[in-house]
Amino acid sequence: MSNVSSISSKRIIQGGMGAGVSGYRLARKVSGYGQLGVISATAADNLLIRGLQNGDSGGELRDALGHFPNQDIAKRTIDRFYIKDGKANDEKYILNQFPSFEKINNAEFRLKNKDLEDTLVAGAFTQVHLAKRGHSNPVGANFLNKIEWAQLPTLYGAMLAGVDVILIGAGFPREIPEILSLFTSGNDGKMSVSVSDKKYSIVFSPQRYGKSEVKRPVFLGVVGNHLGVKGLPNADGYVFEGPIAGGHNPPARSKTLNDIGEPLYGPKDEMNFDLLAMLLKQNGGHQPYWLAGNYSTRLAEAISHGASGVQVGTPFAFSQDSGITTELKQQALEEIINGTAKVLTSARASPTGFPFKIFQLPGTVGTQETYDKRERVCSLGHLIEICEDAGGRIITRCPAEPVEGFVRKGGSPEEAEGRICLCNGLMATIGLGMPGEPPLVTSGADFTAVKELVGKHGMKYTAENVVDYILGKV
Ligand SMILES: Cc1cc2nc3c(=O)[nH]c(=O)nc-3n(C[C@H](O)[C@H](O)[C@H](O)COP(=O)(O)O)c2cc1C
C-alpha cells in the first residue's frame, strides 16, 4: 500500500542525498527498519553504467536489470557497459551520451539520445528495485527539479520499479500530479521548461519500456518554508527543509552575502507555523509534513509543531551504509570529532544558482587550492542549461564548463566564475569518478548527532544506529 496515510505514519524520512550518497543499500536498510528510505535519482544513469563498468560485484545491478520490463534494453545496457572484474583504476569510464535535444514543433522538444534515455529509465529502475528488496515497506526516490531534461525518464524508471513516494526539491513542480496520472496509464508526459526565456515543454514517451500501467506514487514537495504550500499547493504533502540542511539550500530572501560569500538568511526565510497551519487548512488539511535541516535531535519538537516526523540527512550520509567512500567518511568524521570541520554555504558553487553546502575537506574540489588545480571539464551534463542559439536550434551550456565554451554559447564570464562541476565531483565522492577527478563533499552544518553516534558506536556506526538515535529523542 502506498497512499498518503500509510506514509504519514513514518516518523523518519531518510533524506535523498545525491549523487548516490543515498543509494539503494542505505534506502533498503532504512525502509527495512520501517522508516522511509529514499534513493537519490540524481545521475541514475551513471550510477548504473559506472557500477557495471566497475564489475558489478555481487551482481545486483545485472540481477535488477533482469527484472526490467524491456529485456532488449536491459541486455543492450549490459553489453555496452558491463566489464567482468571491473575496469582498471586508472582507466577512464566509458561516458554516456551527452544530452542533446530535438524540436518536435515550436512549443515542444525531446531528448535526442535514445540510449541515454534508456539508461536514465533503467538506472532509476535498478535503484528503486534494489531498495525494495528483502522487505515490503515503502521506498522513496528524490529528484532535483532543476535537472529538467532528465526528470521525466528518471521519474518513469522509478515508477516502473514501483516507487511508493517521490520527493522533489529545488523548485515548485506543479505539473507533477498530472504527469504522474499520465505515466500511470502509459501516456506521454510533458513538463514546462523555459528555453532562453521562451516557454517550451519537454516530452517523454514511456511506451517503449513495455508496461501499459504502473502504480501512482505519493508526491511530496521539498520546499523551504510555509510559503512552499502556496508555491506548490497540489503536492500530497511536504518536507520543509531549512537552510542548515545538506546539499542545495533554498535561496535567501536577502541578496546580501557575508564576507565569505554565504547567503544571509533572516527572519523572512524562517518557518512560520501559524501561517503554515492556515495555508494547509486552506488546502483542505490533508497534507502531512516533515521538518528537515538539523532535526535529527528534535523529533519531539517536530511532532509538537504538527509534523508527522523529520527528514534527516547528515547522520545517514556519514553512516557505514551510505555511498560516500570509506576514506572520505573517515577523513570527514575525524574532522567532525576533532572540532575542525567547516561547512560553507556557497552562493556561487552550484551551476544551478541555488546555494550549496560544501564540507571544506582538504583534497576535495570544495577547497580553493584543489579547485584552482582542476581543469574545467563538462562530461556528464546533468546540470546543463537548455537554450536556443541564434538559428533557433536547441543547445546546452553549463556555467561550470570551460569558460571559453560557455561564453561562446552565450553565457557570461561572471556567471561562470567560481562554479564547481558538481557532476564530476559528486561521482568521485561515491567512488565512481574519473581517474584523478577530485571529490566534493556536501553535508549539513550541524554535527551534534554525528558526534553522539560516533561516541556511542564508533566511526562505523550504521543506518540502524541513526534510526534508533532519532526515535530515542521522543
Ligand atoms: C550529502 C547530502 C546530499 C544531499 N543531497 C540532496 C539531494 O540531492 N536532494 C535533496 O532534495 N536533498 C539533498 N540533501 C538534503 C537531505 O535530503 C536532507 O533534507 C537534509 O540533509 C536534512 O538536514 P540534515 O542534514 O541537517 O539532517 C542532501 C544532504 C546531504 C547531507
The ligand as a Gaussian input file, in Angstrom:
#p B3LYP/6-31G(d) Opt

LIG

0 1
 C       25.333000      14.501000       1.408000
 C       23.981000      15.134000       1.237000
 C       23.426000      15.206000      -0.042000
 C       22.143000      15.736000      -0.216000
 N       21.573000      15.738000      -1.461000
 C       20.276000      16.106000      -1.617000
 C       19.633000      15.959000      -2.875000
 O       20.235000      15.508000      -3.857000
 N       18.331000      16.346000      -2.971000
 C       17.632000      16.840000      -1.892000
 O       16.434000      17.160000      -2.020000
 N       18.232000      16.983000      -0.685000
 C       19.513000      16.607000      -0.524000
 N       20.095000      16.683000       0.713000
 C       19.285000      17.121000       1.863000
 C       18.700000      15.899000       2.634000
 O       17.777000      15.202000       1.838000
 C       18.026000      16.314000       3.945000
 O       16.865000      17.051000       3.715000
 C       18.927000      17.159000       4.817000
 O       20.197000      16.606000       4.864000
 C       18.342000      17.268000       6.221000
 O       19.169000      18.055000       7.040000
 P       20.314000      17.427000       7.963000
 O       21.416000      17.079000       7.067000
 O       20.657000      18.528000       8.912000
 O       19.737000      16.213000       8.647000
 C       21.420000      16.220000       0.902000
 C       22.008000      16.165000       2.162000
 C       23.267000      15.641000       2.345000
 C       23.852000      15.592000       3.726000

